[in-house]
Amino acid sequence: MQKREFLKGLTGLGLSTPLTFNHLDALMASIGHLSDDALATHEDFWLKIRADYRLKSDYINLENGFYGIMPKYIEDHYIDHLREINFQGSYYMRTVQMENKKTSAARLAKMAGCLPEELIITRNTTESLNLIIQGQKWKKGDEAIMASQDYGAMRNQFRLMERRFEITVREVSIPNHPKNDEEIVALYESVITPKTQLLMVCHMVNITGQIMPVQKICDMAHRYGVRVVVDGAHAFGHIQFSIEDLHCDYYGTSLHKWLTVPLGAGFLYVKKDQIAGVWPLFAEDSRDPEDISRLNHVGTYPVHTDLAIINAIDYHHKIGGSRKEARLRYLQKYWTDQVRDLPRVVVNTPVESNRYCAIGNVGIETIEPADFAKQLLNDYQIWTVAINRPGVRGLRITPNLFTTLKELDVLVKAIKELSA
Ligand SMILES: Cc1ncc(COP(=O)(O)O)c(C=O)c1O
């Protein structure tokens, strides 16, 4: 084979057997006339999407918030990428690895609504946000803000900064049922002082599913010169948004949750004018201070995952982000509407449709969350996760695109029986 042809074969992202979308093309054409909301209720259509997944029959999986299993289309591509890179060995790594990573990052940037030079691929939200939290130019006496409902690993990282740099971290507690956006904005504003440098906010609170008014919080914080880092672990690939519209300084997410990229992928967005202000975690060769690749020296890692990002984005767009969001919101509303007003049942997720999507949290006053989870698994074969945090005691219920109304009927029956 000519050298040129050989190299050409390596440069594209479609490294291996083309796996096509024929089945989805026909399916999507058949529903093209329906609005997102009408399609959300079209159980036959979603049953066909369900057939795209390999699902275990032992339990009803309502714990898709941890990570979102891949549809077969993405899984097959992923395995092919792994095989092909293992076949090419270090030749792949030394020739097109970085070029391919950049292509995947550019596709993510397009989907996220930011510039390609503002985004790097990371392993997950933990890495993305910790890069920012530990990478600030902290001085003794500086202050930061987080919420009691934020994710443990990020809260721990802020506490570490307190010990390491002698900063102070102030904490707010987000109401499960806010009156309006202004109540939340005022809460964060109440703890800002002239020393505040950084505010962290979840785009979607992982334990309750509450969607936060991020843009309003960012605009308020910026009036005080405070930078905002957004924990978007649960938002990207789940709800439709553009980073540009959020007005944040940093945004981190995991791609193995709602975009169904294989495990171990995330991204970090850093606004162009903030890049130079962040210390890298691992030192890179000398670069322009405004070059985001300065923050992305990670050593050797499973690079086949970078390639599967493209397949996951293709799959996401094939179904359509707004269709996916409408279905997920419909599923949550379907079950919460049936249990919200029952005696002893506490739904810890807001009722307004702009404040939730797939995730809901439900508790029963008379049952410990861990026991509730056990009973659901043992007696109803429903897999969930117990949450027992101040102000949030219940189970996090997270359906996915393959979840059926029949499965949610089992959940509703279980909640009715256990709370009776
Ligand atoms: C709000 C939030 N932030 C961060 C993370 C950490 O995500 P990862 O483990 O993918 O880094 C999670 C994980 O569930 C989360 O829910």
The ligand as an SDF file (V2000), in Angstrom:
LIG
                    3D

 16 16  0  0  0  0  0  0  0  0999 V2000
  -23.2050   17.1670   40.6960 C   0  0  0  0  0  0  0  0  0  0  0  0
  -22.0800   16.2310   40.4280 C   0  0  0  0  0  0  0  0  0  0  0  0
  -20.8440   16.7250   40.3120 N   0  0  0  0  0  0  0  0  0  0  0  0
  -19.8000   15.9320   40.0620 C   0  0  0  0  0  0  0  0  0  0  0  0
  -19.9410   14.5750   39.9310 C   0  0  0  0  0  0  0  0  0  0  0  0
  -18.7350   13.7400   39.6760 C   0  0  0  0  0  0  0  0  0  0  0  0
  -18.8400   13.1430   38.4300 O   0  0  0  0  0  0  0  0  0  0  0  0
  -17.6680   12.1730   37.9730 P   0  0  0  0  0  0  0  0  0  0  0  0
  -17.6160   11.0710   38.9740 O   0  0  0  0  0  0  0  0  0  0  0  0
  -18.0940   11.7210   36.6290 O   0  0  0  0  0  0  0  0  0  0  0  0
  -16.4290   12.9710   37.9880 O   0  0  0  0  0  0  0  0  0  0  0  0
  -21.1960   14.0060   40.0500 C   0  0  0  0  0  0  0  0  0  0  0  0
  -21.3810   12.5600   39.9220 C   0  0  0  0  0  0  0  0  0  0  0  0
  -22.4280   12.0160   40.0260 O   0  0  0  0  0  0  0  0  0  0  0  0
  -22.2830   14.8600   40.3010 C   0  0  0  0  0  0  0  0  0  0  0  0
  -23.5190   14.3700   40.4240 O   0  0  0  0  0  0  0  0  0  0  0  0
  1  2  1  0
  2  3  1  0
  2 15  2  0
  3  4  2  0
  4  5  1  0
  5  6  1  0
  5 12  2  0
  6  7  1  0
  7  8  1  0
  8  9  2  0
  8 10  1  0
  8 11  1  0
 12 13  1  0
 12 15  1  0
 13 14  2  0
 15 16  1  0
M  END
$$$$
